[in-house]
Amino acid sequence: MPIASIGIDLGKYTFHLVALDQCGKAIVRKKFSRQQLLSYTANLPDSLIGLEACGGAHFLGKALREQGHEVRLIPGQFVKPFVKTNKNDYIDAEAIAEAVGRQNMRFVPIKTDDQLDLQALHRVRERLIKRRTALINQLRGFLLERGILFAKGPASLRNQLPAVLEDAEQNLTPLLRSLLHRLWQEWKQLNSEIESISHEIDDIGGADASCQRLREIPGVGPLVSTATIAAIGNGAAFRKGREFAAGLGVVPRQHSTGGKTKLYGVSKRGSSYLRRMFVHGARAVLLRVRYDTGGLGQWAQQLAARAPRNKVVVAIANKLARIVWAVLAKGEPYHHPAPLCTGA
């Protein structure tokens, strides 16, 4: 019988394939290595193939697409409802094959090599920042045990640490002094690496037309613009800006029943890194809102006058997400909104 859809459960070394016919019955169940899988699919007629969006899915999706197949990536949480019984690789592949044929299913676009490279830069930068934060906390802990305290924030520790290391009257043993010196050198090396990667991200964003358009939006700089391009490309995966804001997790979580609407805090769905970038951008907008006389600035000022600060920041992040999607989807530059009409 002709194949209606194919589901492939991905692994590092083994891949499980299940093909369904028009009636939803499994007609093929096979286990392959990576090379065997690509050889097998190359001999199949053009088919609808579903993959779970996980590590290695973008590479395999592009390879299958080059063979002429229609490839769709599905988030794991949308596959889970189709698992009918206990979990194993063939059952997972069958669930993927069933889910990929649903008309109302949400899919993940396959990233280009440029998007993957940009995403890798952001992830390396994020890892280095976490490592630097852990190092600073460790330095503070070591010095606190010797009765040496610093003001809040890394600037105070960075400015005073060299003097502490050179002061022979401080209550520091030779071993601890040597260890602190090594940590100080590691801190400077991390700062250099983070700055280098940040400059590289800035250069990439400056050379990309989409990033240049996004950077005209208040609160959107090189980090926010490049992280957005790496995550969603041209925004085609979302039908409207509201969907992008919901996928970003800056909308209320809903749990309604019996005709009663119940809204809670923000859902925090999607990428926590991208959401954090938008929240930081919203904070920057809120800091400069008093100098913005346009429609966005007036709207933010009115909102800040009647709502708590954190709620205002999330609302601005939601607004920025919608604006960013509109700029990407329409391919047009951002136009600063006119001042709001206040009436006579």
Solvent accessible surface area in square Angstrom, and as a share of the most:
residue,aa,sasa,rsa
1,M,155,0.69
2,P,94,0.59
3,I,43,0.22
4,A,35,0.27
5,S,9,0.06
6,I,0,0.00
7,G,0,0.00
8,I,0,0.00
9,D,19,0.10
10,L,26,0.13
11,G,34,0.33
12,K,168,0.71
13,Y,174,0.66
14,T,57,0.33
15,F,3,0.01
16,H,16,0.07
17,L,1,0.00
18,V,0,0.00
19,A,1,0.00
20,L,8,0.04
21,D,5,0.03
22,Q,132,0.59
23,C,115,0.69
24,G,44,0.43
25,K,139,0.59
26,A,27,0.21
27,I,63,0.32
28,V,28,0.16
29,R,123,0.45
30,K,86,0.36
31,K,117,0.50
32,F,23,0.10
33,S,43,0.28
34,R,86,0.31
35,Q,128,0.57
36,Q,105,0.47
37,L,0,0.00
38,L,30,0.15
39,S,56,0.36
40,Y,53,0.20
41,T,0,0.00
42,A,59,0.46
43,N,128,0.66
44,L,31,0.16
45,P,96,0.61
46,D,109,0.56
47,S,12,0.08
48,L,33,0.16
49,I,0,0.00
50,G,0,0.00
51,L,0,0.00
52,E,47,0.21
53,A,36,0.28
54,C,61,0.36
55,G,72,0.70
56,G,43,0.41
57,A,1,0.00
58,H,33,0.15
59,F,111,0.46
60,L,1,0.00
61,G,0,0.00
62,K,52,0.22
63,A,19,0.15
64,L,0,0.00
65,R,121,0.44
66,E,151,0.68
67,Q,58,0.26
68,G,39,0.38
69,H,7,0.03
70,E,89,0.40
71,V,8,0.04
72,R,67,0.25
73,L,0,0.00
74,I,0,0.00
75,P,23,0.15
76,G,27,0.26
77,Q,123,0.54
78,F,60,0.25
79,V,7,0.04
80,K,153,0.65
81,P,104,0.66
82,F,31,0.13
83,V,44,0.25
84,K,142,0.60
85,T,85,0.49
86,N,124,0.63
87,K,156,0.66
88,N,75,0.38
89,D,57,0.30
90,Y,72,0.27
91,I,31,0.16
92,D,14,0.07
93,A,0,0.00
94,E,36,0.16
95,A,1,0.01
96,I,0,0.00
97,A,1,0.01
98,E,53,0.24
99,A,0,0.00
100,V,0,0.00
101,G,35,0.33
102,R,110,0.40
103,Q,175,0.78
104,N,134,0.69
105,M,30,0.13
106,R,160,0.58
107,F,60,0.25
108,V,41,0.24
109,P,64,0.40
110,I,21,0.10
111,K,23,0.10
112,T,76,0.44
113,D,91,0.47
114,D,114,0.59
115,Q,23,0.10
116,L,52,0.26
117,D,89,0.46
118,L,11,0.05
119,Q,37,0.16
120,A,52,0.40
121,L,33,0.16
122,H,6,0.02
123,R,150,0.55
124,V,57,0.33
125,R,33,0.12
126,E,34,0.15
127,R,133,0.48
128,L,6,0.03
129,I,49,0.25
130,K,125,0.53
131,R,109,0.40
132,R,64,0.23
133,T,68,0.40
134,A,60,0.46
135,L,10,0.05
136,I,19,0.10
137,N,90,0.46
138,Q,91,0.40
139,L,0,0.00
140,R,62,0.23
141,G,34,0.33
142,F,66,0.27
143,L,0,0.00
144,L,103,0.51
145,E,142,0.64
146,R,78,0.28
147,G,62,0.60
148,I,20,0.10
149,L,128,0.64
150,F,30,0.13
151,A,63,0.49
152,K,202,0.86
153,G,30,0.28
154,P,67,0.42
155,A,48,0.37
156,S,20,0.13
157,L,0,0.00
158,R,94,0.34
159,N,107,0.55
160,Q,87,0.39
161,L,0,0.00
162,P,44,0.28
163,A,65,0.50
164,V,13,0.07
165,L,20,0.10
166,E,148,0.66
167,D,53,0.27
168,A,92,0.71
169,E,161,0.72
170,Q,56,0.25
171,N,104,0.53
172,L,17,0.09
173,T,61,0.36
174,P,116,0.73
175,L,147,0.73
176,L,18,0.09
177,R,56,0.20
178,S,60,0.39
179,L,64,0.32
180,L,0,0.00
181,H,92,0.41
182,R,162,0.59
183,L,18,0.09
184,W,30,0.11
185,Q,74,0.33
186,E,54,0.24
187,W,2,0.01
188,K,86,0.36
189,Q,99,0.44
190,L,2,0.01
191,N,41,0.21
192,S,63,0.41
193,E,60,0.27
194,I,11,0.06
195,E,100,0.45
196,S,65,0.42
197,I,23,0.12
198,S,32,0.20
199,H,105,0.47
200,E,84,0.38
201,I,0,0.00
202,D,51,0.26
203,D,103,0.53
204,I,69,0.35
205,G,0,0.00
206,G,34,0.33
207,A,88,0.68
208,D,51,0.26
209,A,65,0.50
210,S,28,0.18
211,C,1,0.00
212,Q,89,0.40
213,R,54,0.20
214,L,0,0.00
215,R,87,0.32
216,E,85,0.38
217,I,3,0.02
218,P,35,0.22
219,G,24,0.23
220,V,8,0.05
221,G,25,0.24
222,P,42,0.27
223,L,44,0.22
224,V,11,0.07
225,S,0,0.00
226,T,0,0.00
227,A,6,0.05
228,T,0,0.00
229,I,24,0.12
230,A,4,0.03
231,A,34,0.26
232,I,17,0.09
233,G,16,0.16
234,N,96,0.49
235,G,0,0.00
236,A,83,0.64
237,A,47,0.37
238,F,48,0.20
239,R,197,0.72
240,K,94,0.40
241,G,8,0.08
242,R,143,0.52
243,E,43,0.19
244,F,3,0.01
245,A,0,0.00
246,A,30,0.23
247,G,31,0.30
248,L,3,0.02
249,G,0,0.00
250,V,5,0.03
251,V,28,0.16
252,P,71,0.45
253,R,118,0.43
254,Q,114,0.51
255,H,121,0.54
256,S,51,0.33
257,T,91,0.53
258,G,76,0.73
259,G,85,0.82
260,K,141,0.60
261,T,96,0.56
262,K,91,0.38
263,L,106,0.53
264,Y,101,0.39
265,G,53,0.51
266,V,49,0.28
267,S,23,0.15
268,K,132,0.56
269,R,142,0.52
270,G,60,0.57
271,S,55,0.35
272,S,64,0.41
273,Y,31,0.12
274,L,9,0.04
275,R,35,0.13
276,R,88,0.32
277,M,18,0.08
278,F,0,0.00
279,V,24,0.14
280,H,92,0.41
281,G,6,0.06
282,A,0,0.00
283,R,95,0.35
284,A,45,0.35
285,V,12,0.07
286,L,17,0.08
287,L,116,0.58
288,R,158,0.58
289,V,15,0.09
290,R,179,0.65
291,Y,148,0.56
292,D,46,0.24
293,T,104,0.60
294,G,16,0.15
295,G,4,0.04
296,L,10,0.05
297,G,1,0.01
298,Q,39,0.17
299,W,68,0.24
300,A,0,0.00
301,Q,72,0.32
302,Q,96,0.43
303,L,24,0.12
304,A,45,0.35
305,A,93,0.72
306,R,176,0.64
307,A,29,0.22
308,P,83,0.52
309,R,130,0.48
310,N,109,0.56
311,K,137,0.58
312,V,1,0.01
313,V,4,0.02
314,V,38,0.22
315,A,31,0.24
316,I,0,0.00
317,A,0,0.00
318,N,23,0.12
319,K,69,0.29
320,L,0,0.00
321,A,0,0.00
322,R,92,0.34
323,I,31,0.16
324,V,0,0.00
325,W,36,0.13
326,A,32,0.24
327,V,9,0.05
328,L,10,0.05
329,A,49,0.38
330,K,140,0.59
331,G,40,0.38
332,E,93,0.42
333,P,66,0.41
334,Y,23,0.09
335,H,135,0.60
336,H,129,0.58
337,P,58,0.37
338,A,78,0.61
339,P,85,0.54
340,L,78,0.39
341,C,130,0.78
342,T,121,0.70
343,G,53,0.51
344,A,160,1.24
